[in-house]
Amino acid sequence: MRISSPNSVRISIIALILLLCSATGAQELQKIVLPVPDTQGGMPLMRALALRSTSRSFDAKELPPQVLSDLLWAATGINRPEAGKRTAPTARNLQEIDVYVAMAGGLYLYDPKGHALLPVVAGDIRALTGRQEFVAEAPVNLVFVADYARMGDAADEIKKFYAATDTGFISQNVYLYCASAGLATVVRGSVDREALAKAMGLRPGQAIILAQTVGYPKE
Ligand SMILES: Cc1cc2nc3c(=O)[nH]c(=O)nc-3n(C[C@H](O)[C@H](O)[C@H](O)COP(=O)(O)O)c2cc1C
């Protein structure tokens, strides 16, 4: 007889709960319009660089709307509205990386144009965003997803290379914002991409590159 690991049992239970929620329509997610980001604040850049680090110990406390707003704007918000360009560079300005936000209430897609969170999945999929225990507890897990359909007819190798580098810039923006705001963060490659893509309802041509957990440091 094959005995399932506690982790796979946990993932199956979460998947079942999500399925039941969507089947019964038990929860309805609403769009969240984020407050205007505070683009004048933060600590001096050299100080933030001095403090930048990875942490894997998170308090469960939620991030206030203003902090979520500033975090996402720092990650890949629009900083030059006249050109629609972003805080993170992308190869050929393809802007192919979407930032999904998994929180206790559900999964959202960050919309930089509206500076809003668009509803994607009702239900808590945080535990599926990584293989480490803290992901289920931390208030925010960002999932960086490449949309290869936006990358034209470049070779697959080039698409993957650009998507990986472009994600790195976004992740470093998050690291620096977190250093400045006193938040803990860790970027993560350890993700069951197949299970997560399924829970997120991703289309073919969308690929999970990395995930990044953000929260207040555990005292
Ligand atoms: C591409 C990439 C993938 C990573 N994946 C994980 C991960 O899955 N889990 C984890 O705990 N840390 C992960 N890290 C964090 C690194 O372990 C961390 O950056 C490294 O130990 C250096 O520590 P520092 O960020 O504090 O300088 C990853 C970092 C990068 C750049």
The ligand as a Tripos MOL2 file, in Angstrom:
@<TRIPOS>MOLECULE
LIG
   31    33     1     0     0
SMALL
NO_CHARGES

@<TRIPOS>ATOM
      1 C1         16.5590   32.4050   -7.7850 C.3       1 LIG1
      2 C2         16.5190   32.2310   -6.2880 C.ar      1 LIG1
      3 C3         15.7910   31.1850   -5.7470 C.ar      1 LIG1
      4 C4         15.7200   31.0380   -4.3440 C.ar      1 LIG1
      5 N1         14.9250   30.0420   -3.8440 N.ar      1 LIG1
      6 C5         14.7870   29.9470   -2.4960 C.ar      1 LIG1
      7 C6         13.8700   29.0070   -1.9460 C.ar      1 LIG1
      8 O1         13.1910   28.2710   -2.6510 O.2       1 LIG1
      9 N2         13.7340   28.9580   -0.6110 N.ar      1 LIG1
     10 C7         14.4560   29.7800    0.2440 C.ar      1 LIG1
     11 O2         14.2790   29.6870    1.4490 O.2       1 LIG1
     12 N3         15.3170   30.6940   -0.2560 N.ar      1 LIG1
     13 C8         15.4980   30.8100   -1.5870 C.ar      1 LIG1
     14 N4         16.3110   31.7790   -2.1300 N.ar      1 LIG1
     15 C9         16.9880   32.7250   -1.2090 C.3       1 LIG1
     16 C10        18.4870   32.4380   -1.1120 C.3       1 LIG1
     17 O3         18.6940   31.2590   -0.3620 O.3       1 LIG1
     18 C11        19.1740   33.6250   -0.4670 C.3       1 LIG1
     19 O4         19.0520   34.7550   -1.3100 O.3       1 LIG1
     20 C12        20.6390   33.3190   -0.2260 C.3       1 LIG1
     21 O5         20.7830   32.3870    0.8200 O.3       1 LIG1
     22 C13        21.4520   34.5610    0.1240 C.3       1 LIG1
     23 O6         20.8910   35.1970    1.2520 O.3       1 LIG1
     24 P1         20.5280   36.7510    1.2090 P.3       1 LIG1
     25 O7         19.4070   36.9440    0.2570 O.co2     1 LIG1
     26 O8         20.1520   37.1040    2.6230 O.co2     1 LIG1
     27 O9         21.7490   37.4730    0.7360 O.co2     1 LIG1
     28 C14        16.4260   31.9320   -3.5010 C.ar      1 LIG1
     29 C15        17.1680   32.9780   -4.0680 C.ar      1 LIG1
     30 C16        17.2050   33.1380   -5.4390 C.ar      1 LIG1
     31 C17        17.9890   34.3040   -6.0110 C.3       1 LIG1
@<TRIPOS>BOND
     1     1     2 1
     2     2     3 ar
     3     2    30 ar
     4     3     4 ar
     5     4     5 ar
     6     4    28 ar
     7     5     6 ar
     8     6     7 ar
     9     6    13 1
    10     7     8 2
    11     7     9 ar
    12     9    10 ar
    13    10    11 2
    14    10    12 ar
    15    12    13 ar
    16    13    14 ar
    17    14    15 1
    18    14    28 ar
    19    15    16 1
    20    16    17 1
    21    16    18 1
    22    18    19 1
    23    18    20 1
    24    20    21 1
    25    20    22 1
    26    22    23 1
    27    23    24 1
    28    24    25 2
    29    24    26 1
    30    24    27 1
    31    28    29 ar
    32    29    30 ar
    33    30    31 1
@<TRIPOS>SUBSTRUCTURE
     1 LIG1         1 GROUP 0 **** ****
